[in-house]
Amino acid sequence: MQHTVSVAPSARRLTGSLRDIGYSFESAVADLVDNSITAGATRVDIQITFSGWESFVRIVDDGSGMDDIGIDEAMRFGSDRVYGSGDLGRYGLGLKTASISQCRRLEVVSMTRTSDTHAARTLDLDFIQDTDSWVVLDTRDEEETLEARRLLRKGYGTVVTWRRLDRILPHRNKENGWARKRVENLVPKLSRHLSMVFHRFLSGERPEILAITVNGESLTPWDPFAREEAGTRCIGTDSFEVEHRHDSGIVTLNRYLLPPRSDFSTPEAFENASGPQKWAKQQGMYIYRANRLVQWGGWAGIRTSDEHTKLARASLDFDTDLDAAFNINVAKMKVTIPHQVRKMLARPINELCIEADHTYRRKTREALTAQSGGAPNRRTGFGGQSESAEVLGTALRSAAVRTGNVDALKSMIRLLREESPELAEQLGL
């Protein structure tokens, strides 16, 4: 029989380290919304209140709630629960790590549909600092708990409150105008973030519709692909089967070409479609895990971003059965695309960007022609055909990508530009 020695980690030291796991304020709140969705919530209300050191953030949902046993397990670091397919949880850490990344006191009050009593637990970092113990407080009779219980919709659900917001409030002068402005500025930033991350849940693309409010304002979904615009084109859907160790699943890529500014329904719609980081940085892949957006912008190393390809966006979907393959991080804000998937994505992504580049350049030329007072130059193709020579140029680029002859095409383009610059221009090369 082997002799064992207990080497349980110091609660004081480890909780301090877990505060810096990589959450922003917006991603921390989003992680708690994940829990609400997993609990079957149809409504999540978020309140951000400035009151000096007494400022707080509160998330209320109408999900299935928890009893005493459930809430004790939820407050455990690395909770011992099995996540089913489609569950947004992953490591059993989110509620705790997301919360303590922003505050020193986490209060949770919950009640199930079938229970006559509520459960309440508090994780207090100051208490852990003093005791160095892995414990939470039973706070069902405290005044704050009674206040939270009154907020439970329909008598059940969960209320999560963050207090002692040491990572949100400035280190000094927590009562002044700068502190107030810092807290109030979180409201629009959070609203934009949640409208993007949970846009499929807010829009009704899933069977269960979710409503989210931030300080009483209902969020509207922000669709990265502007599919309500008549000029948006879906230029292809590709599905790949991925195997990783003992798991397998389907990865789906949908490619979208957004319309240029002049083809949007309104100037306001164009500005809205630019996204939180604006056009150039919002181009690229939008990666979804179980319909929840986890990473966006850029081409994940497949190619570089370019002003000429800013109208190109693509959705990449996988389910939780491929979590290990995509190596999703604890904050659910970053994934690593498997090598086999990257190879399969290269061709369709490059085709999309070629089309985006063609559209951008064509519209730029039309705008310059209009500014000079001339009519747009509609060129004819070879043999007097009416189709545009630019379409042929785009077809040549696409064929080069498909056949792996991109370098050869580049050499041909250089030669054409030197010897037949007019023809190269007509072909859009």
JOHUHU-V91856 format. One record per backbone hydrogen bond with DSSP energy under -0.5 kcal/mol. CO is the residue of the C=O (numbers start at 1). NH is the residue of the N-H. Records with the same first field share a line. If there is no record, write none. Layout:
# JOHUHU-V91856
CO: NH, NH
This chain:
# JOHUHU-V91856
10: 14
11: 15
12: 16
13: 17
14: 18
15: 19
16: 19
17: 20
18: 21
24: 28
25: 29
26: 30
27: 31
28: 32
29: 33
30: 34
31: 35
32: 36
33: 37
34: 38
35: 39
36: 41
37: 40
39: 64
42: 211
43: 62
44: 213
45: 60
46: 215
47: 49, 58
49: 51, 56
51: 54
52: 51, 55
56: 49
57: 162
58: 47
59: 160
60: 45
61: 158
64: 113
67: 71
68: 72
69: 73
70: 74
71: 75
73: 76
76: 78, 79
79: 81
81: 83
82: 84
84: 87
92: 78, 79
93: 97
94: 98
95: 99
96: 100
97: 101
99: 102, 103
102: 167
104: 125
105: 107, 163
106: 123
107: 161
108: 121
109: 159
110: 119
111: 157
112: 115
119: 110
120: 139
121: 108
122: 124, 137
123: 106, 125
124: 128
125: 129
126: 130
127: 131
128: 132
132: 11
133: 135
137: 122, 139
139: 142
142: 146
143: 147
144: 148
145: 149
146: 150
147: 151
148: 151, 152
149: 152
152: 155
153: 156
157: 111
158: 61
159: 109
160: 59
161: 107, 163
162: 57
163: 104, 105
164: 104, 166
165: 168, 169
173: 176
176: 180
177: 181
178: 182
179: 183
180: 184
181: 185
183: 186
184: 187, 188
185: 189
186: 190
187: 191
188: 192
189: 193
190: 194
191: 195
192: 196
193: 197
194: 198
195: 222
196: 199
197: 293
198: 201, 202
199: 203
200: 204, 205, 206
201: 210
207: 209
211: 44
212: 219
213: 46
214: 217
216: 218
217: 214
221: 223
222: 224
223: 226
226: 229
229: 232
233: 235, 257
236: 255
238: 253
240: 242, 251
242: 249
244: 247
247: 244
249: 242
251: 240
252: 317
253: 238
254: 315
255: 235, 236
256: 258, 313
257: 233
260: 263, 264
261: 264
266: 270
267: 271
268: 272
269: 273
270: 274
271: 274
272: 275
275: 278
277: 281
278: 282
279: 283
283: 298
284: 314
285: 287, 297
286: 288, 316
287: 294, 295
288: 290, 318
289: 292
291: 293
292: 289
295: 287
298: 285
299: 302
306: 309
307: 310
309: 312
311: 258
312: 284
313: 256
314: 286
315: 254
316: 288
317: 252
318: 290
319: 322
320: 323
322: 326
323: 327, 328
326: 336
329: 332
334: 329
335: 337
338: 342
339: 343
340: 344
341: 345
342: 346
343: 347
344: 348
345: 349
346: 350
347: 351
348: 352
349: 353
350: 354
351: 355
352: 356
353: 357
354: 358
355: 359
356: 360
357: 361
358: 362
359: 363
360: 364
361: 365
362: 366
363: 367
364: 368
365: 369
366: 370
367: 371
368: 372
369: 374
370: 373
376: 378
377: 379
381: 384
382: 385
385: 381
387: 381
388: 391, 392
389: 393
390: 394
391: 395
392: 396
393: 397
394: 398
395: 399
396: 400
397: 401
398: 402
399: 403
400: 404, 405
401: 404
405: 409
406: 410
407: 411
408: 412
409: 413
410: 414
411: 415
412: 416
413: 417
414: 418
415: 419
416: 420
420: 424
421: 425
422: 426
423: 427
424: 429
425: 428
